[in-house]
Amino acid sequence: MALDGSAIQYQTKQELVVSRLRDAILAEEFEPGQWLRLRDLAQTFGTSTMPIREALQILASEGLVIVSPHRGAQVAPLTAEELEELYMARLGLEGLAARLGAANVDDQALGQMRDLLLVMYAAVVAGDTATFLQHDMEFHTILYRLCGRPRLIQRMENLYKLCYRYMRRARVSFADTEYTRHFHTDLFGALETRDSVRAEQIVRQDLEVTVAYMRQHILTAPPTPQDGAVIFSMTAGHRAKG
């Protein structure tokens, strides 16, 4: 579901190839650093090499693929430098969105977030990372959507896509499930009291804790094959399992 209630529509075959290849990279069906061969991808996606070539250029502009002249394309590696850059950018943008959103939160939004909390808690207990990530971002999207800043939302969406591989590994590996529970409970409490300053502080603190954990543990962690891709767009639609 999109923020305006519309569904995601793919206009061309190329757009569909871009979406499917992006999802495969985010789900680490193609591992960081893996070379992407045009003919192999064309066979996989049932198309010619031209849409694949164009899709790789688009994903290169998003930072998910590296295209090297005379060598080809490969999945962008996960690095400590990129991790820190992405999360420091998210820290400022999402902190601002949380502060603005908390000032505008209404009872309907609180009810939706309360329901999502129950689903997220159950997913944490069950170890269902894909479900947790899906509803976690729906929770945050409800809040951030209330900030009333479309350009801010678009910038956060772009950063989220680049962060997804790191986030996925973090949520799989994050042993402190109580921290995850307390973070969402504290944030929801700040929203109930319309405490904008506290909401911003909680969001910023969570991102700082997450990036510190990932810097120590995630970059060398293996991917987990059981989780499917999760598609998400703050401006074009919520995520769904791929």
SVG drawing of the C-alpha trace seen along z (x, -y; Angstrom):
<svg xmlns="http://www.w3.org/2000/svg" viewBox="-8 -19 46 40">
<polyline fill="none" stroke="black" stroke-width="0.4" points="0.0,0.0 1.3,-3.4 1.2,-6.5 -1.6,-7.8 -3.4,-4.4 -2.2,-3.5 -0.5,-0.2 2.9,0.1 2.7,0.3 5.5,1.4 5.2,-0.3 7.9,1.5 9.7,4.8 12.8,3.0 11.2,1.6 10.2,5.1 13.8,6.4 15.2,3.6 12.8,4.3 13.4,8.1 17.2,7.7 17.2,5.1 15.2,7.4 17.6,10.3 20.5,8.2 18.9,6.9 18.0,10.5 21.6,11.5 20.6,14.0 23.6,12.3 26.3,11.9 28.3,8.7 31.1,8.6 29.7,11.3 30.1,10.7 26.9,10.3 27.1,11.9 24.7,10.4 23.8,13.7 23.3,15.5 21.0,12.8 19.1,12.6 18.5,16.3 17.4,16.0 14.9,13.2 13.8,14.5 14.8,11.5 17.5,10.2 20.7,8.7 19.7,5.1 17.1,4.7 19.7,6.3 22.4,3.9 20.1,0.9 19.0,2.3 22.6,2.6 23.2,-1.0 20.2,-2.0 21.2,0.1 24.7,-1.3 23.2,-4.8 21.5,-3.5 24.8,-2.2 23.9,1.4 26.1,2.4 29.5,1.4 30.1,1.2 33.7,1.4 34.7,0.7 35.9,3.8 35.2,6.0 31.5,5.9 29.3,5.4 29.4,6.8 27.3,6.4 28.5,3.6 30.4,4.9 29.4,4.2 31.9,1.9 32.3,0.2 32.8,-3.2 29.5,-2.9 27.7,-1.7 28.8,-4.7 28.0,-7.2 24.5,-5.8 23.6,-5.7 24.9,-9.1 22.7,-10.5 19.7,-8.5 20.3,-9.7 19.7,-13.3 16.8,-12.8 14.9,-10.3 15.4,-12.2 13.9,-15.2 11.0,-13.2 10.2,-11.7 10.1,-15.1 7.8,-16.5 5.6,-13.4 5.2,-13.2 3.8,-16.7 1.1,-15.6 0.3,-12.1 -3.4,-11.3 -5.4,-8.5 -5.9,-6.7 -2.1,-6.5 -1.5,-5.4 -4.0,-2.6 -2.3,-1.4 1.1,-1.5 -0.2,0.3 -1.5,3.2 1.9,3.4 3.7,3.6 2.0,6.8 2.9,8.3 6.5,7.2 6.8,8.7 5.5,12.0 8.0,11.9 10.9,11.3 9.9,14.2 9.5,16.4 12.8,15.3 11.0,14.2 13.3,11.5 11.4,10.8 8.1,10.2 9.7,8.1 11.4,5.8 8.2,5.5 6.1,4.4 9.0,2.4 9.1,0.1 5.4,-0.1 5.5,-1.3 8.1,-4.0 6.4,-4.9 3.1,-5.8 5.2,-8.1 7.4,-9.6 4.4,-10.1 3.0,-12.5 6.0,-14.9 4.4,-16.4 7.7,-16.7 7.6,-14.7 11.2,-15.5 12.4,-14.4 10.5,-11.1 12.0,-10.5 15.5,-11.0 14.9,-8.6 13.5,-6.0 16.6,-6.2 18.8,-5.7 16.7,-2.9 17.1,-0.9 20.9,-1.3 20.8,-0.2 18.6,2.8 21.4,5.4 23.0,4.1 19.7,4.0 18.7,7.5 22.0,8.9 21.6,6.9 18.1,8.1 19.1,11.7 22.1,11.4 20.8,9.0 20.6,11.3 19.2,8.6 15.6,8.9 14.6,7.1 16.3,4.0 14.2,4.1 11.1,4.5 12.0,1.6 12.9,-0.7 9.5,-0.4 7.7,-0.6 9.6,-3.8 9.0,-5.4 5.3,-4.6 5.1,-6.1 6.7,-9.3 4.2,-9.5 1.2,-8.9 2.3,-12.0 3.1,-13.9 6.7,-14.4 8.5,-15.4 11.8,-16.0 11.8,-12.6 10.7,-10.9 13.6,-12.4 16.0,-11.4 14.8,-7.7 15.1,-7.4 18.6,-8.9 19.7,-6.7 18.4,-3.6 20.3,-4.3 23.5,-5.0 23.2,-1.7 22.4,0.2 25.4,-1.1 27.8,-0.5 26.5,3.1 26.8,3.6 30.3,2.1 31.5,4.8 29.5,7.9 27.6,7.6 30.1,7.0 31.6,10.5 28.3,12.2 27.1,14.7 23.7,14.0 20.7,16.1 19.2,18.0 15.8,18.5 14.6,14.9 13.0,13.7 13.4,10.2 11.3,7.4 10.1,4.7 9.5,1.2 8.8,-2.3 7.8,-5.1 6.4,-7.0 5.3,-4.1 4.2,-1.4 4.8,0.7 7.0,3.7 5.9,7.2 7.8,10.5 9.3,11.2"/>
</svg>
